[in-house]
Structures are given as C-alpha cells and as structure tokens.
C-alpha cells in the first residue's frame, strides 16, 4: 500500500512538471485561498481560542459589584470584606489604571500606569526579568513609593542592568524601582509601570466605587461555586449596609472580558469570508482538474484496459489532487505569513481593534495544523470530482471515440454546478462587503454636532493631590488659555473635561428641582461637562435656545448650566427649560466620591454632540462653567486659522514655560480623532472589500474557464451550425446565453445566502438591515457584469470558428 502511494505521488509530480502553466495557476489559486484563511485564523486562534499564557488560566476571574444587569467598580470596604469572608479564592487583589507624569531625559511625559495591590503578578503568574513583586508593607500610605517597570519601559529608559534600587520621578515624587517584568504580554498593554495601591483611613468606604478586582480560584473550585459563595456574602452586606442595598456580586472569567464583542464578531465574520474565498478557489481548481482530466481520458482508458482497477484509477487521480493541494498549502504558509504581517502592521495595529494583550498572533503549531487540515480537505474536495469521473469511464466507448467522451453531459453538468456554486458564494461575500460599505457610508454622514476642521487638542494632567483648590486651578488655566490664544493663528481656545467624539465628562446623577426625586435604584443620569466660555465657538457647537457661557460666569456669580437638546426634549417636554434648575452632586478635586448637592440654573440649550463617537446613543448632557466647578485635569482645544499641526510645538512650549514639570498628552487634531473613531469601521470595510474583490475575480475566472472549455469542446457543433446557416450573432448569443444562465442561477442561490450573511453581520454594522435592496442590487449587477465580460471573450472566439476546419475537428 505504501509503495503504491509513493508511486502515485511520483507520477503526480511528473505530470505536474509537464504542465507548468496549469500547475502554477492552480498552486497560486490555492495559496491565495489557504493563505488568507490561515492568516485570519491565526488572529482568531490567538485572541479567542488559545489558552491564556498564565499558569492554570481558567482559575483567573474578575469580581464585580453588580446592579441592574451591569458590572460596576468596587468600593474599598467591599473589597476588604470580600477578601476576608470568601472561601473559594486563593487570592483576591484590587487594581486600577490611571495617567501619571513620568520624568524623562527630555521633558515630562504623561503615560498610563497601574495601581495594584501586593502580590499582583505573583497571583497572575507573570515572571520577573529583574527584581520582585510588591510586598504587603508597601501597600501602606507613605511606604508606597516603589515602582515595577514593564520590560519595554525598561528598554526605553536605556536598559540599565543595575536599575533595581534606583529612583525615577512619577508625579513629581521619587519612586524606587523594585522590579522589571519579563518580556511578553505586559509589553503589549498600554501601561508602562505599576505602583502600589495604598488606602488612607478616609478612603476605605462603601460609596467610592473605583476598584477592579481580580482573583484566582482555589484548585477544583468552579466559577459557579465561587458565584454561590459570593452571593451569600453580597446578600449579607446588602442587608447590613445601605450603600450596598442595590448591589450584588458577579464573578466572570478574566479571559477576553475587555475584548469587545463587536471586534470578536468582526474576526469571526472575516474568517467566514476567507472560508468563502477558499471554497471558490477550490471550485476553480476542481474545474481546472476536470478540464485537464478530459485530455487524459484515452490514457486512463488504456490503463483500465491493461488491468487497472477502478479504485486504483481513483486513487491515482486523487493523489495528483493531494500533491497539488500540498504544494498550494506550502505556498499558502508563505502567503499567510506575509498577509499576517501586513494585517498586524498596517491594519490591526492602527485600527483601534485593541486585541487582548495576552494574544500573541503568529503561525503557531495549532495554526499550522489548521493549515494542513485545510490543505488535505481542499485536495479531497477538488480532487474527488475528476477522480470519480476518471474511474467511472466506459473503456470501450472512450477508446472508440478517441477522447471525445470528455464532452459528456455529466461531465459538463459537474463543471456548471461548480460555477453556479462559485457565483452563489461570491454574491454572498459581495453582499457582506456591500453592507459594510453602506454601514460606513451611514456612519460618515452622521451629524457629530461639531466642526472638526482646524482644531488642535491635547490633555493636561496635573497631579490631583497637589492641585485641588480653586486658587491653584483657576489662575493656572486662565494664564494657559491666555498665552495659547496669543499664538499667531489661534482664534479660539478652550478647556473642558472632555473632547467631543473622543469622550470625557463625568457620569453623575441629577434631579430637576421641583419634580419628584427619583429613588437611588434608578436615578436620572447625565454626562456632566465642565467647559470654559469659548468651548462652543472652538468646536462650532450650535446654540439652540438661550445663551452661552461668558467670562462673567465665574466663581463669584450664580451657578448656571447648559443642557443638550436630547435632555431638553426628554426631561422638559412641552416646557421651556430656560430658568429651570438642576440639582447635581458637587465635584471635589482630590476626592473620588461626589460631594453634596448643588443647584444650577439652565440658561441655554445646545445642539446634541456625540461625545462618545458616532455609534454612541444619545445621552443627557449637562455643561457647567469650568470657572464655577474647576478640575485639575482638562482637555485643551485650539481653533486655528491655518493648519493646526503648525502650532503643535508652540503650544507645547507655552505649557513648558508655565510649568516645566507638566507634560501634555494625546496631542492630535480633531480630524485625526474623527479618523481614529472611524478607523475600525473603515478597516473592516476595506478587508471585506478586498476579500469580495478576490471572490469576484476568482468567480469571473471560473466562468471564463468553463465557457472557454465549452467552446473548445463544441467546436465541431459550432462549425456545423455555421455551415447550416447560423450567423456570427447567433453563435455569440448561444454562448453568452449559456454563461449568463449559469450566472443568474448562481445569483439566485447567492441572494438566499446573502440574506443569511446580512443576518449574521447585522450586529456589527450601523444603520443597515438584514436585507439592503440597494446594496444587494449593486453587487448583483456587478457580479452579472463580470460574468457577461468573462463569457464575451470565449463567445467571440466561437464566432471566429472556420466551418470547414471545425467539421474536420475531433
């Protein structure tokens, strides 16, 4: 058996060498399909299928406060109670992330860092390159001036081999380096370092919910058991403490918790799309093999007449297909590596897809195993039809007809079915691309509520604990905005607690004075923004009613507010909101929980602004004057008369001249912010468009091959028709009709598939339904046009047949 297989493979290689053109086209077609499928599967496997790179990763969970179906951050006192009372966790550690000022050799830099409890990385299972994890005594106030660096940060700081024990300045205070993490997953996160988490007595309360809790289950304990344990604790705390009355506890796996569901759906959809491309490629190669098999019918008949069994003939032809598939698979690995690098460098790295930090995307053993499986299945898929055809020949008829048996109707029927299948798959894929394009079109035409041209933005982050009083905050921002306004080309300057489209503001509860107060379980919620007077002119936000803020709205004047149109229509239906009053908790710099209620008089209504981007739902928004509610960290925006990039250095120089230790971060134009917001949708559209274009080309090539082969097989028939009086137009219509019928049947089946595709991708798209007649009509016409063009050239060749030559054709 082994000897026969080796002989079959050797014979297959000799045959492929004799037909280099056929072999090259088939290998390239398979390499494209297998390579694209492998590349996308590599991303899917690394992000959603591969185990986390930690010891016993299934034991790692997150524990949340839970209310009304939503996970919420945890208060310090709840965290300590959970940690002391649970019986199902080996360890439980609190953490959070924030922005820090990191002193560098050039100038201060604002970076992301983590604040963690002792033993964080010991619990997770990340190894250290140098040094150690935090110890319990370093979680006490005054003893928390240590820092652990990621390996990437250590390299950026010069790769000092003696870094342990040295000091670096964070938020203007010296911190001693006690550890450097090993290279790996932490380097793919946004964080640059970690500092210890320490609580002062007044910070240990149940109201200030700002902690994220991670835990490791005890061996043999399931998440269900841990949830039951925490349910008991949650019920006890809710009955004892009013602040916990409406809160439960939710235990969830750590794996992919922050990996957006929409991004996961996009990756699965892309994997399905490249699967369609692979099937179309296989159908094309099957057609090529069927055509090639037709030229070998006499050879196969002679072999059968000399004693070759049907099984032996079948295995010989199938072996040729498998050899071709293996060559295509090897080439596909190279294509996959090239595509994977391109995707990661030019698309995913810049599209905001934020793949999980644990995901190490590459051609791993499981991925290569997947490629091998695809290769073997492809070989069997496109090899069975020609193998079955060859093994089922009527030897006598084939030898008698000298090869014309290749034109049998059964043989042509198989090839037509393959072409119809290609067109159905291509239309389904084109429909998906059409829906993605329509979705992106809908998004790009949304009213953001702002003008995005000629605006430069950046963030200012003063250490809150040293910058908490109005006499410190207000003079600083007044001087900053005044000096920025003096830069040539700057027309307006503003500071606010957020930037339109990019997000920001505070989520606070509120009540309308004079209306019934809602209970604590379902309070009114709104985005609470602090803004200087020129904020609205800087961003071109339109006033609908009333007035804007002025410089007179300061710390010594009555408190006033502006509200959004959405809030006005929902909370003041049929009532003029101007003059109404809102009660909102006071924001206190340096204190994480809201203070006592303050009243604000509504003086104006502004056009709705999409603060959280184009996909965000409308949400009530309350804006108050920054000078009446100052805050240390603000987003600064400058409207310019020219290119905003031209003042980037000047703006940085102004900040440095006021405070050399103060960094600025996220310096970008408003156009760049909007482009980033649309980047994921744009890239998704491009990827689907590329795959659909490949499917379209492969389908056109497939119908061209079928029609060209059909014309060659029917040369005798065409010559006879022309000898009996048929003109060139009749022959042209005859051939075109056959091709168009195949395309139309494929389109009909494809439209059914397109509806299923629409249903599958609907959640990923914006403003499109399961069926979009405009998109489906356009892609159908596009596919039909490509079929018509592909059929035209074989049809033209048929009209040039010489009847006298054709009548002698065999």
Order of alpha helices (4+ residues) and beta strands (2+ residues): alpha-alpha-beta-beta-beta-alpha-beta-beta-alpha-beta-beta-alpha-beta-beta-beta-beta-alpha-beta-alpha-alpha-alpha-alpha-alpha-alpha-beta-alpha-beta-beta-beta-beta-beta-alpha-beta-beta-alpha-beta-beta-beta-beta-alpha-beta-alpha-alpha-alpha-alpha-alpha
